[in-house]
């Protein structure tokens, strides 16, 4: 991949790979089985139709922060959110850090 697009191996066993994001673009094949729409990102923001079947709420992003209702049914790891904000290691300068998800 070039131009900082997400590699097709974005997800492996429910973890985000270190090459998830670069330069704020997401490939249209971000996830398999059409779970993420090809218009996932627009101008560095997540579109309200980010995922189908209500897996991500249309208010996913607000002012560059992920809302506390980002995911339903505990699909996001319990340490993903802290006080309704994304963990401090989630985002850095608008990019996803390679330690976004980790075991332990």
Phi and psi in degrees as a GROMACS rama.xvg file:
@    title "Ramachandran Plot"
@    xaxis  label "Phi"
@    yaxis  label "Psi"
@TYPE xy
-133.922  176.06  UNK-2
61.5032  25.7305  UNK-3
64.0645  33.2062  UNK-4
-89.6124  159.609  UNK-5
-73.8745  135.315  UNK-6
-75.6048  154.584  UNK-7
-67.6161  -11.9286  UNK-8
-94.817  25.8527  UNK-9
-43.1842  -49.2995  UNK-10
-109.673  137.296  UNK-11
-144.318  114.37  UNK-12
56.1357  38.0577  UNK-13
78.1614  9.1036  UNK-14
-112.484  151.23  UNK-15
-87.3189  130.128  UNK-16
-78.0492  156.562  UNK-17
-64.5358  -17.7403  UNK-18
-95.5467  21.2006  UNK-19
-52.3368  -58.9248  UNK-20
-128.32  143.775  UNK-21
-155.216  126.317  UNK-22
67.1584  20.5612  UNK-23
68.2448  25.9888  UNK-24
-116.385  148.406  UNK-25
-124.011  130.832  UNK-26
-65.1057  150.455  UNK-27
-68.813  -14.4765  UNK-28
-100.692  26.6041  UNK-29
-40.0144  -49.3557  UNK-30
-129.852  158.112  UNK-31
-80.9278  167.601  UNK-32
63.1172  23.138  UNK-33
65.8666  20.1183  UNK-34
-67.5659  -31.7502  UNK-35
-111.94  132.853  UNK-36
-77.9866  154.739  UNK-37
-66.8261  -15.5159  UNK-38
-96.6461  23.95  UNK-39
-44.8274  -47.1555  UNK-40
-113.964  141.672  UNK-41
-144.665  116.063  UNK-42
56.9949  38.202  UNK-43
77.6548  6.20712  UNK-44
-117.394  154.777  UNK-45
-84.4213  129.65  UNK-46
-75.2854  157.64  UNK-47
-67.992  -15.4967  UNK-48
-100.576  27.1269  UNK-49
-44.504  -49.7268  UNK-50
-131.308  154.607  UNK-51
-87.3263  170.888  UNK-52
61.3864  24.2119  UNK-53
68.0638  17.0859  UNK-54
-68.2137  -32.3953  UNK-55
-122.403  134.224  UNK-56
-75.043  153.141  UNK-57
-68.1045  -13.7048  UNK-58
-97.3281  25.0011  UNK-59
-45.1818  -46.4907  UNK-60
-115.058  139.786  UNK-61
-147.992  116.32  UNK-62
56.6669  37.336  UNK-63
78.6832  5.0766  UNK-64
-116.898  150.732  UNK-65
-85.4377  129.798  UNK-66
-73.5548  156.34  UNK-67
-66.0342  -15.1884  UNK-68
-98.4469  24.4864  UNK-69
-47.4128  -51.678  UNK-70
-126.85  146.981  UNK-71
-98.1829  163.283  UNK-72
60.6106  29.1221  UNK-73
64.0898  25.3545  UNK-74
-69.6969  -26.5453  UNK-75
-90.7969  139.944  UNK-76
-54.4032  148.544  UNK-77
-65.5723  -18.8075  UNK-78
-94.2519  3.38234  UNK-79
-61.9203  -42.9796  UNK-80
-110.267  148.356  UNK-81
-141.41  113.99  UNK-82
56.9066  38.7746  UNK-83
76.3394  7.57663  UNK-84
-121.249  159.058  UNK-85
-72.8482  140.771  UNK-86
-52.271  149.302  UNK-87
-62.7349  -19.6783  UNK-88
-95.3605  3.61511  UNK-89
-71.9215  -51.8792  UNK-90
-119.918  144.071  UNK-91
-143.58  114.626  UNK-92
57.5144  36.0016  UNK-93
79.5644  7.21459  UNK-94
-116.645  155.635  UNK-95
-86.3139  126.813  UNK-96
-73.384  155.619  UNK-97
-67.0361  -14.1454  UNK-98
-99.6823  23.5118  UNK-99
-51.9865  -51.117  UNK-100
-117.444  142.714  UNK-101
-155.645  155.425  UNK-102
-81.1002  155.066  UNK-103
